[in-house]
Amino acid sequence: MLPKPIWFENDKVMILVQTQLPEQCIIKEMKTIEEVWQSIKKLEVRGAPAIGLAGAFGVYIGMKNWSQTENVVIDDFLPKVVEIGDYIDTARPTAVNLHWAIERMKQKAKSIWECHLQKQLSITEMVQQLLQEAKQMLEEDIAACKAIGEYGADILENITDFKAFLTHCNAGALATSMYGTALAPAYIMQQRGKNIKVFSDETRPLLQGSRLTAWELSQSGIDVTTICDNMAGVVMKNKWVQAVITGADRITKNGDSANKIGTYSIAILAKEHNIPFFIAAPLSTIDFDMETGEEIPIEQRDAEEVRHFGEKQTAPSDVTVFNPAFDVTPHQYITAIITEKGVAYPPYSESLKALKEGKKPHNKKNLFEMQKQVLKTAKSVVASGLVSGTFGNISMIDRKEGIVAITPSGASYEDMTEKDICITDLEGNIYLDNGKKPSSELPMHLAVYQSREDINAVIHTHSLYATVLASQGEKIPAVLTEMGLAGSGEIEVAPFAYPGSKELADETVKALGKNYACLLANHGVVAGAQTLDRAFMVASIVEEGAHVYYLERQSDKVSIVPKQAYETVFKAMQQYGK
């Protein structure tokens, strides 16, 4: 049975005192804002979402107590909410959920006050509305955690040979209203009837992993193994885990994530062992006002937590201690961030923003597939002799996602890898930052995509015979029926323009017209199609046609497909291979 860390019943706010686990299950009623503050500060209630809920209910408790004092002035309603909220907010500076929840209660108080000005509400009615807001936040958190679990479970089930994941600290049911964040996928997989195993770091110095995570998973019947923090590397090396999932207390716009101290080290280990590292957290954990993790305030805790292990002193009383409660994992170590609204993939500045705006973020799996396809085609183009050295460029577009994959500028095809393929948006902005610069001909590719919705792949080659004709400013007539793949009739020549220029992009679009290929004066060939494979076919047949035409010219006898057959051949060839 899933434990509850905080709940409301019989007009009481109750918490499970987590500092006493696993030895004792103590239930405590929070009666004053001082008790709420202390419970948050002392980690009796902990975990970013649960802390936020405690803060929201704390505002209600404070206002309820205030409303029952003598000589209450209703005009003090709003200032009192702000006063109580600001006080509770100081309990834990790193966890953004606490601040978020307090701010939401303040906003609710403002709307209650505006309603009061119109309907003359009683203080009791106003306080009850604050309670309803806190209860609504609790229900929303349950739904959010379940959604996180569903998304996370889907990811884990798609990992080849998945058996277990590693977690750090406690981001389970005890840290939220139910299900948790990092542990939610385990609970959902359990509900789906799947076998699941979790490795739990003990999480020094307060042992939230061994005391809390291991306890709640055991209570729920999930197979759990607790390890010391410094054993994670060995577990990964032995391939006992196929993923790492942790929670977060604050996530910045770029994806940098603050979580319990030790998370950063685990992320580095995961990257070294090629194990995906996931953050699971609700959108309320994302601080869109912070650009990077450098801005996150890190709570420093009592040195005695480190000098002691439980009740036993393990270090000299006067030894200097560094005891940050959290560290920040840079975004480049995070495979994905799992939220209740969907899964965010790098670059997080774009995907997290999309989730906030209610949009579907780009699927990194799709990005990788695009990179794979572009690289495969690039290798084929080189092998066929259509390009040489570092020249030419290949791209494809995902119109649904609004992104383009294109070969990098000045890169050797021989050494090129999937990760070298650049990803941009439709304006040419870098979407996936891999340290490479997109091809200088990106504007030309984008212009084609913007003008031709029937073209989803573009290949620019410097094939010999086609380039010779392009340099002479000669069109390629329809000397082969196969040239119907490229267009109806002649292959036009775009006049000379500087590479990478807007002028070249515009002239390319004009020369293409309704065809699927054109020549660029002194520059080669542009071929397009619905797919990369077909664009490669078009580029190949253009070169073949150019070669045949070049040879026929030498004999002063050129045989051309009859004009009356152009359209028929064109239509027939568009169905070729389909």
Stockholm file with secondary structure:
# STOCKHOLM 1.0

chainA/1-578         MLPKPIWFENDKVMILVQTQLPEQCIIKEMKTIEEVWQSIKKLEVRGAPAIGLAGAFGVYIGMKNWSQTENVVIDDFLPKVVEIGDYIDTARPTAVNLHWAIERMKQKAKSIWECHLQKQLSITEMVQQLLQEAKQMLEEDIAACKAIGEYGADILENITDFKAFLTHCNAGALATSMYGTALAPAYIMQQRGKNIKVFSDETRPLLQGSRLTAWELSQSGIDVTTICDNMAGVVMKNKWVQAVITGADRITKNGDSANKIGTYSIAILAKEHNIPFFIAAPLSTIDFDMETGEEIPIEQRDAEEVRHFGEKQTAPSDVTVFNPAFDVTPHQYITAIITEKGVAYPPYSESLKALKEGKKPHNKKNLFEMQKQVLKTAKSVVASGLVSGTFGNISMIDRKEGIVAITPSGASYEDMTEKDICITDLEGNIYLDNGKKPSSELPMHLAVYQSREDINAVIHTHSLYATVLASQGEKIPAVLTEMGLAGSGEIEVAPFAYPGSKELADETVKALGKNYACLLANHGVVAGAQTLDRAFMVASIVEEGAHVYYLERQSDKVSIVPKQAYETVFKAMQQYGK
#=GR chainA/1-578 SS CCCCSEEEETTEEEEECGGGTTTCCCEEEECSHHHHHHHHHTTSSCSHHHHHHHHHHHHHHHHHHHHTSTTCCGGGHHHHHHHHHHHHHTSCSSCHHHHHHHHHHHHHHHHHHHHHHHHCCCHHHHHHHHHHHHHHHHHHHHHHHHHHHHHHHHHHHTSTTCCEEEECSCCSGGGSSSSCSSSHHHHHHHHTTCCCEEEEECCTTTTHIIIIIHHHHHHTTCEEEEECGGGHHHHHHTTCCSEEEECCSEEETTCCEEEETTHHHHHHHHHHTTCCEEEECCGGGEETTCCSGGGCCCCBCCTHHHHEETTEECSCTTCCCCCBSEEEECGGGCSEEEETTEEECSSHHHHHHHHHTTCCCCCHHHHHHHHHHHHHHHHHHHHTTSCCTTCCEEEEEETTTTEEEECBTTCCTTTCCGGGSEEEETTSCEEECCSCCBCTTHHHHHHHHHHCTTCCEEEEECCHHHHHHHHTTCCBCCCSGGGGGTCSSCBCEECCCCTTCHHHHHHHHHHHTTSSEEEETTTEEEEEESSHHHHHHHHHHHHHHHHHHHHHHHTTCCCCCCGGGHHHHHHHHHTTTC
#=GC SS_cons         CCCCSEEEETTEEEEECGGGTTTCCCEEEECSHHHHHHHHHTTSSCSHHHHHHHHHHHHHHHHHHHHTSTTCCGGGHHHHHHHHHHHHHTSCSSCHHHHHHHHHHHHHHHHHHHHHHHHCCCHHHHHHHHHHHHHHHHHHHHHHHHHHHHHHHHHHHTSTTCCEEEECSCCSGGGSSSSCSSSHHHHHHHHTTCCCEEEEECCTTTTHIIIIIHHHHHHTTCEEEEECGGGHHHHHHTTCCSEEEECCSEEETTCCEEEETTHHHHHHHHHHTTCCEEEECCGGGEETTCCSGGGCCCCBCCTHHHHEETTEECSCTTCCCCCBSEEEECGGGCSEEEETTEEECSSHHHHHHHHHTTCCCCCHHHHHHHHHHHHHHHHHHHHTTSCCTTCCEEEEEETTTTEEEECBTTCCTTTCCGGGSEEEETTSCEEECCSCCBCTTHHHHHHHHHHCTTCCEEEEECCHHHHHHHHTTCCBCCCSGGGGGTCSSCBCEECCCCTTCHHHHHHHHHHHTTSSEEEETTTEEEEEESSHHHHHHHHHHHHHHHHHHHHHHHTTCCCCCCGGGHHHHHHHHHTTTC
//
